[in-house]
Amino acid sequence: MPVPLEVFAAVDRRTPGFAAWQEPQWFFHCAEGAAFLGPAGSAELAAHPEVLEMLRQEANGWGWPSEQVEHFLASLDKDGEATAYLFRCQVCAAHLAYTDFA
């Protein structure tokens, strides 16, 4: 579903930024800007298996062996260098995330 230009503009103007190791990303879902829930580590992500699968697919795209991917996901720390940023769709409540590290 395409995101209307006015939604992009509203997210750009009205949402607070957040510090990230790389360039921060903002998720869109159901044609709306998602709500930023904050950094998350493996403990916080355990409640969201669909997000862990999303992050697993992201890491699989880096060409890492599956053991390295699983170790990476287990090492995510909400206050650490390798972390995830968790979002929630404001329409359907789906959780979304991406990983970030130096």
ChimeraX attribute file (.defattr): number of C-alpha atoms within 10 A of each C-alpha:
attribute: neighborCount
match mode: 1-to-1
recipient: residues
	/A:1	8
	/A:2	9
	/A:3	13
	/A:4	10
	/A:5	9
	/A:6	10
	/A:7	14
	/A:8	15
	/A:9	10
	/A:10	12
	/A:11	18
	/A:12	13
	/A:13	9
	/A:14	8
	/A:15	12
	/A:16	8
	/A:17	12
	/A:18	13
	/A:19	8
	/A:20	17
	/A:21	12
	/A:22	10
	/A:23	8
	/A:24	12
	/A:25	13
	/A:26	19
	/A:27	19
	/A:28	21
	/A:29	21
	/A:30	15
	/A:31	16
	/A:32	20
	/A:33	22
	/A:34	22
	/A:35	20
	/A:36	20
	/A:37	13
	/A:38	12
	/A:39	24
	/A:40	23
	/A:41	21
	/A:42	18
	/A:43	13
	/A:44	14
	/A:45	24
	/A:46	13
	/A:47	10
	/A:48	15
	/A:49	11
	/A:50	15
	/A:51	20
	/A:52	21
	/A:53	12
	/A:54	15
	/A:55	20
	/A:56	18
	/A:57	12
	/A:58	15
	/A:59	20
	/A:60	15
	/A:61	9
	/A:62	9
	/A:63	10
	/A:64	12
	/A:65	10
	/A:66	12
	/A:67	9
	/A:68	13
	/A:69	19
	/A:70	15
	/A:71	10
	/A:72	17
	/A:73	22
	/A:74	15
	/A:75	16
	/A:76	23
	/A:77	18
	/A:78	18
	/A:79	11
	/A:80	14
	/A:81	14
	/A:82	18
	/A:83	24
	/A:84	29
	/A:85	23
	/A:86	24
	/A:87	25
	/A:88	19
	/A:89	19
	/A:90	16
	/A:91	12
	/A:92	9
	/A:93	13
	/A:94	15
	/A:95	22
	/A:96	24
	/A:97	25
	/A:98	22
	/A:99	22
	/A:100	19
	/A:101	12
	/A:102	8
